[in-house]
Amino acid sequence: MTGFDTITALLLLLAVPLKGLSLCSFTLEQYFSFCTEALKFPYTPRLAAVFPLCRRVTAGVYSLSLIGGVARSSPETRAVKYPLHDLPHQRSLWAWISYDVANQSFTLIINTLLFAIFFGEVVVRDAAVDDRYWALTYGTSMLLAAVLSPLLGAVADARGLKKFFLIGSGLLCAMLTCGLAFVQPGQIALAMALYIPANLAYQLGENFLSSFLPSLAEPEKMGRVSGFSWAIAYSSAFLLLVLTASGMLLLNLKAPDLWRPFFVLAGLWYLVFAIPTMVWLPEPPAERETSGRNLLTAGFSRLAHTLRSTAKYPDLSLLLVASLFYGTGMNVVIFFSGKLASEYGFNQLALVLFVAVITVSGIVGTLLPMQFQDKVGHRRSTLALLIVWLITACSFAAYAYLHETKSMPAWPLWLIGNMLGFGLGALGSANRAFVGYLAPSGREGEIFGIWGLTYKVSAIMTFPFAWVRDSTGSPAALLVLAGIILVGLLLTLPIDEQRGRRALAG
């Protein structure tokens, strides 16, 4: 069995939840037909033999569809339709999707779930200063990412180095993530020296990955491609949550000082799923800088030209400003969901389950842009999702207020978690596709570098939420979150995506 077969088997297993959520039933043989169509490799008995787990999971999904009565639909309805079946360069698409899967290990295990707690309780071990050290560590990495994102994006466009920077940042992040397992109590400097460049590499890799989207999909198909990839990535995040929860329960790794194996898991996962990207994702075609200037000079020159020309693209510029507020809301959910959940009585295992709920809802959320964004329009899709998030933030604020005045059951918080996850998955995918739709050809790296800059700055903009939460409590802080989302919504209202496309043609 080749290395490609092995990694492909894992990717196909991650696609099973996606098929289970679709409104059609399918047989085991149809599933393998779907697999071979997607990845363009021969279907053989040997291949089927190495997928026993895929076969069992698929059979379970198929049984559920029978229980739901889906199998009684017409043959046309039951026909299997791989969502990206009409796109060329399937291997390149799946190599790109594989990197979306790879970096989930860092954003979930390191940034969202475990490392902030490990850093405070195991490394710093001083509740009076641990938050300051963590804020300094995380803030430094995000500040560096904010400064370097647009510059390196311009360099990548000028010299055709998108793939070089993507793979380099991925390898660096994977190795440094494994290194976090060697940090011992009191080694604050070592923890910072490993985490800051690791998070920097992860953040830069996100920008370069997104810059490939316009070369992989036509403008009218970007929402579908971005949504499908995001859904596969969320499925992988759910699998990582299952592995983390299983390790905590079965191997008794519940205490933070026992979490080092999870850091190694995160690094190895990143490395393995980045392999298809290294091998099969081509560098997008671009007009390369041939003036003989050094990389930094060429990068600064192109970046300055892009910034000067933003007046020609007012809709793209407004979207990038609005993305600053989308990103702030998303960062609040990513970095404060654990603290908010613990505030309302969730222990570590319940926290993992809560994040699992958010992740599953995120999978469902990614299906919305995949199915509808290209049809109803990027602006309308984004506005609808922002309205959902605005309602959810206000509901969370109401729950927090009632929780302070009287005893409240936990089930509304689980419902709110579902809505947060739904918005997180859908809005992230929809925003990436929207920016790609309005990005000028040949300058995708720069535009997504600036887009990345807005998201890095948005992490700093979570400070008002944190300050209000520390000063007056969670109810008021959640109203601040609602206000931030409302600003993003108001900025999105005047965007005209067709005018933005015409500006590109002109």
ABEGO torsion letter per residue (X at the ends): XBAAAAAAAAAAAAAAAAAAABABBBBAAAAAAAAAAAAGBBBBAAAAAAAAAAAAAAAAAAAAAAAAGAAABBAAAABBBBAAAABBGAAAAAAAAAAAAAAAAAAAAAAAAAAAAAAAAAAAGBAAAAAAAAAAAAAAAAAAAAAAAAAAAAAAAAAGAAAAAAAAAAAAAAAAAAAAAABBBGBAAAAAAAAAAAAAAAAAAAAAAAAAAAAABBAAAAAAAAAAAAAAAAAAAAAAAAAAAAAAAAAGAABAAAAAAAAAAAAAAAAAAAAAAAAABBBBBBBBBAAGBBAAAAAAAAAAAAAAAAAABAAAAAAAAAAAAAAAAAAAAAAAAAAAAAAAGBBAAAAAAAAAAAAAAAAAAAAAAAAAAAAAEAAAAAAAAAAAAAAAAAAAAAAAAAAAABBBBAAAAAAAAAAAAAAAAAAAAAAAAAAAAABBBGAAAAAAAAAAAAAAAAAAAAAAAAAAAAAAEAAAAAAAAAAAAAAAAAAAAABBAAAAAAAAAX
